[in-house]
């Protein structure tokens, strides 16, 4: 049987060339016809302190496409330019995560490459990250921590927080992670509302969530606003100055979705001027967050490096279906969670897939 060449983007390895997700080697051991490796020019190098600033802008290029039958990607972009020399051997791209805003699906389809993702692996960890922010902000954790570290016990009275009971949580996007947040926070007896145009009313009712008719209504009523929508052209820039102006001055804003959904300059201004009480942010317009970013100077924000949801368990449960999908592709079968389903009807894609179909003995 011919060898299926599976490549992982370099950000999925450490400086020693080992996978950063511990299930990769075990999962692939069952497929002797599959050979795996990393896109070596994307891998970190020992002692390179600049790598972290580059990994969010890395791209898959034609030279990567030419060497692979399957590519598993985490952070790098997949633009149309990746297929400048065609994709005669590349069958599939697996996105190790749920978001696919960095992948040009139309270009992949035009080049007979199927794309699939792992939509459920980060659901719980993303929701629990939002819950952490909500609890930390409600208890004034940034100031509580500062009091201890700076020996400012005189500020105790300024650090009085509040409980969640009888307050209102507004969930923007009642998809998988939004629903999981509702389940996790329900024991705190907080009122829950959501703006989510495609949400099923029965699902919301079962979760104890009231669907509201507009984002404006949610922003006006909420004491905590938690963003869980998917980034697309409709949600890009969803929260700007007008939207922030609708929030209560005592309200908190949480973003565990995508930084591009929020006007960061407006958010900084509202935080600095006390026009909202605080924020918990795991994502930013520019990543990594530049050292001179004014968010770093604010004492009413909790900041994490787009990694708060990346627990050991979440990384394994995210990667496992991607590896299983690649194993299926390498045997001539279709993966689950296909993002560009039209490709399945293209003769060019089916010709590629047929090459890997196991022949009956």
C-alpha positions in Angstrom: 0.0 0.0 0.0 1.3 3.5 -0.8 2.3 5.8 2.0 0.0 8.6 3.1 2.0 11.7 3.9 0.4 13.5 6.9 1.9 16.8 7.9 1.2 18.9 11.0 1.8 22.6 11.1 4.9 23.5 13.0 3.0 25.2 15.9 1.9 21.7 17.0 5.5 20.7 17.9 7.9 21.8 20.5 11.5 22.9 19.9 12.7 19.3 20.2 10.4 18.2 17.4 7.9 16.4 19.6 4.1 16.8 19.3 2.6 19.2 21.8 -0.5 17.0 22.0 0.3 13.7 23.6 -2.3 11.6 21.8 -0.8 12.1 18.3 1.7 9.3 18.3 -0.6 6.7 20.0 -3.4 7.5 17.6 -1.3 7.2 14.4 0.5 4.0 15.5 -2.5 2.0 14.2 -1.8 3.1 10.6 1.4 1.6 9.3 0.6 3.0 5.8 0.7 6.6 7.2 3.8 8.6 7.7 3.6 11.8 9.7 5.9 14.8 10.3 5.8 18.5 10.7 6.1 21.5 8.4 9.7 21.9 9.5 10.1 25.6 8.5 7.2 26.5 10.8 8.6 24.7 13.9 10.0 26.6 16.9 13.7 26.6 17.4 15.4 26.3 20.8 16.1 29.7 22.3 14.1 31.6 19.6 12.2 34.2 21.6 10.7 35.7 18.5 8.7 32.6 17.5 5.6 33.4 19.5 5.2 36.7 17.6 5.3 34.9 14.2 3.1 31.8 14.8 -0.2 33.6 14.5 0.8 35.0 11.0 2.3 31.8 9.6 0.8 30.6 6.3 0.7 27.2 4.6 2.4 27.7 1.2 2.6 25.8 -2.1 5.8 24.0 -0.9 3.9 22.6 2.0 0.9 21.5 -0.1 3.2 19.8 -2.6 4.7 17.5 0.1 1.4 16.3 1.8 -1.6 14.2 1.3 -3.2 15.5 4.5 -2.4 18.6 6.6 -3.5 19.2 10.2 -3.4 22.9 11.0 -3.8 24.9 14.2 -2.9 28.6 13.9 -1.5 29.1 10.3 -3.5 30.6 7.5 -4.7 28.7 4.5 -5.1 31.2 1.8 -5.7 30.8 -1.9 -2.0 31.4 -2.5 -1.3 28.0 -0.9 -2.6 26.5 -4.1 -0.6 28.6 -6.6 0.9 25.4 -7.9 -2.2 23.3 -7.6 -2.9 20.5 -5.1 -2.6 17.3 -7.1 -1.8 15.1 -4.0 -3.4 17.0 -1.1 -6.7 15.4 -0.2 -7.6 16.9 3.1 -7.0 19.7 5.6 -8.0 19.1 9.3 -8.5 22.2 11.5 -7.5 21.2 15.1 -10.3 23.3 16.7 -13.7 24.8 15.8 -12.9 28.1 14.2 -12.0 28.1 10.5 -11.9 31.8 9.7 -8.2 31.4 8.7 -9.1 28.9 6.0 -10.2 29.9 2.5 -12.8 27.2 2.0 -13.7 28.3 -1.5 -10.0 27.9 -2.6 -9.9 24.5 -1.0 -13.0 23.3 -2.8 -11.7 24.7 -6.1 -8.6 22.6 -5.6 -10.5 19.4 -4.6 -9.3 19.5 -1.0 -11.8 18.6 1.7 -11.7 20.5 5.0 -13.0 19.3 8.3 -12.7 20.5 11.9 -13.2 19.4 15.5 -16.3 21.3 16.7 -16.8 19.8 20.2 -13.3 19.4 21.7 -13.1 22.9 23.2 -16.8 23.3 24.2 -16.5 22.7 27.9 -13.1 24.3 28.3 -14.2 27.5 26.5 -17.4 27.7 28.6 -15.4 27.2 31.8 -13.0 29.9 30.7 -15.9 32.3 30.4 -17.2 31.2 33.8 -13.7 31.8 35.3 -13.8 35.4 34.0 -17.3 36.0 35.3 -16.4 34.8 38.7 -13.1 36.6 38.8 -14.6 39.9 37.8 -17.6 39.5 40.1 -15.1 39.0 43.1 -12.9 41.9 41.9 -10.0 39.4 41.5 -7.6 41.7 39.7 -7.7 44.2 42.6 -7.7 41.4 45.2 -4.5 40.0 43.7 -2.9 43.5 43.5 -3.7 44.1 47.2 -1.6 41.1 48.2 1.2 41.6 45.8 1.6 45.3 46.5 0.8 45.1 50.2 -2.1 47.5 49.8 -4.4 46.1 52.5 -5.7 49.7 52.8 -7.6 49.0 49.5 -9.7 46.2 50.9 -12.9 48.3 50.9 -12.4 49.1 47.3 -12.2 45.4 46.4 -15.7 44.4 47.6 -17.2 42.3 44.9 -20.7 40.8 44.4 -22.4 37.4 44.0 -24.1 36.3 40.8 -27.5 35.6 42.3 -30.3 37.8 40.9 -28.0 39.4 38.4 -28.3 38.9 34.6 -25.9 37.1 32.2 -26.3 37.9 28.6 -24.9 35.2 26.2 -24.2 36.3 22.7 -24.3 33.2 20.6 -26.1 30.2 22.1 -24.1 27.6 20.3 -22.1 24.8 21.8 -20.0 26.8 24.2 -22.8 29.3 25.0 -25.1 26.4 25.9 -22.3 24.8 28.1 -21.8 28.1 29.9 -25.5 28.2 30.7 -25.3 24.7 32.2 -22.2 25.5 34.2 -23.5 28.8 35.7 -27.0 27.7 36.4 -26.3 26.6 40.0 -25.3 30.2 40.8 -29.0 31.2 40.3 -28.2 34.0 37.8 -30.8 35.1 35.3 -29.8 34.1 31.8 -30.7 35.8 28.5 -29.3 35.2 25.0 -29.2 36.8 21.6 -28.7 34.1 19.1 -30.7 34.3 15.8 -30.3 30.6 15.0 -30.9 29.2 18.5 -33.7 26.7 19.0 -36.3 28.1 21.5 -36.8 24.6 23.0 -33.0 24.3 23.7 -32.9 27.7 25.3 -36.0 26.9 27.4 -34.5 23.6 28.6 -31.4 25.5 29.7 -33.3 28.2 31.5 -32.3 30.8 29.0 -34.6 33.5 27.7 -34.0 34.5 24.1 -34.2 38.2 23.4 -35.0 39.8 20.1 -32.0 42.0 19.6 -28.4 42.4 20.7 -29.2 45.9 21.9 -31.8 44.5 24.3 -29.3 42.0 25.7 -26.6 44.7 26.2 -29.0 47.0 28.1 -30.2 44.3 30.5 -27.0 42.4 31.2 -24.7 42.7 34.2 -22.3 40.3 32.4 -22.0 40.0 28.6 -20.2 36.9 27.3 -19.4 36.6 23.6 -19.6 33.1 22.1 -20.4 33.8 18.4 -18.4 32.5 15.5 -16.3 35.0 13.5 -17.7 35.7 10.1 -18.5 38.7 8.0 -21.7 39.3 9.9 -20.0 39.2 13.4 -16.8 41.0 12.5 -16.9 44.2 14.4 -20.1 43.2 16.2 -19.3 45.1 19.4 -18.3 48.7 18.8 -18.7 52.0 20.5 -22.5 52.2 19.9 -22.9 48.7 21.4 -20.7 49.3 24.4 -22.6 52.5 25.1 -25.7 50.5 25.7 -24.1 48.5 28.6 -24.6 49.5 32.2 -21.6 51.2 33.8 -21.6 48.4 36.4 -21.5 45.7 33.7 -18.6 43.4 32.7 -17.7 42.2 29.2 -16.2 38.8 28.5 -14.7 37.6 25.2 -13.6 34.0 24.7 -14.6 33.9 21.0 -12.5 36.1 18.6 -10.9 39.5 19.1 -11.9 40.7 15.6 -15.5 40.9 16.8 -14.8 43.8 19.1 -13.5 47.3 18.4 -10.6 47.1 20.9 -9.9 50.8 20.9 -13.5 51.6 21.9 -13.3 48.9 24.5 -10.1 50.4 26.0 -11.7 53.8 26.2 -14.9 52.5 27.9 -12.8 50.6 30.4 -10.4 53.5 31.1 -13.3 55.9 31.6 -15.3 53.6 33.8 -18.2 53.5 31.3 -18.2 49.7 31.9 -16.9 48.1 35.0 -14.4 45.6 33.6 -13.6 42.9 31.1 -12.2 39.4 30.8 -10.4 38.8 27.5 -8.8 35.7 26.1 -8.7 37.0 22.5 -7.5 40.2 20.8 -7.5 42.0 17.5 -3.8 41.5 17.2 -2.2 38.4 18.6 0.1 38.1 20.4 -1.0 41.2 22.3 1.7 43.9 21.7 3.6 44.9 24.8 2.5 48.5 24.4 -1.2 47.7 24.2 -3.1 49.9 26.6 -5.1 47.0 27.9 -2.0 46.0 29.8 -2.1 49.2 31.8 -5.7 48.8 33.0 -6.4 47.3 36.4 -10.1 46.4 35.7 -9.3 43.7 33.2 -8.3 40.0 33.3 -6.2 39.0 30.3 -5.1 35.5 29.1 -3.1 34.7 25.9 -5.8 33.0 23.8 -4.9 29.8 25.6 -7.3 29.7 28.6 -9.4 27.0 27.0 -6.3 24.9 26.1 -6.4 22.3 28.9 -4.7 18.9 28.5 -8.1 17.2 28.2 -9.4 19.7 25.7 -6.3 19.4 23.5 -6.7 15.6 23.4 -10.4 15.7 22.7 -9.9 18.3 20.0 -7.1 16.4 18.2 -8.6 12.9 18.4 -11.4 13.4 15.8 -9.0 15.2 13.5 -6.6 12.2 13.6 -9.5 9.8 13.2 -10.7 11.8 10.2 -7.2 11.7 8.6 -7.1 7.9 9.2 -10.4 7.6 7.4 -9.1 9.8 4.5 -6.0 7.6 4.3 -8.3 4.6 3.8 -10.4 6.3 1.1 -13.3 7.2 3.4 -14.9 10.6 4.2 -14.2 12.3 7.6 -16.9 13.8 9.8 -17.6 17.5 10.3 -16.9 18.5 6.7 -16.8 22.3 6.3 -17.0 22.4 2.5 -19.5 19.7 1.6 -19.7 20.7 -2.1 -16.3 19.2 -2.6 -17.7 15.7 -2.2 -19.4 16.0 -5.5 -16.3 17.1 -7.4 -14.8 14.5 -9.7 -11.3 15.7 -8.9 -11.7 15.2 -5.2 -13.3 11.8 -5.7 -10.4 10.7 -7.9 -7.9 11.7 -5.2 -9.9 9.9 -2.5 -10.2 6.8 -4.7 -6.4 6.4 -4.7 -6.5 5.7 -1.0 -9.5 3.4 -1.0 -8.5 0.0 0.4 -8.9 -2.8 -2.2 -10.7 -6.0 -1.2 -8.2 -8.8 -0.7 
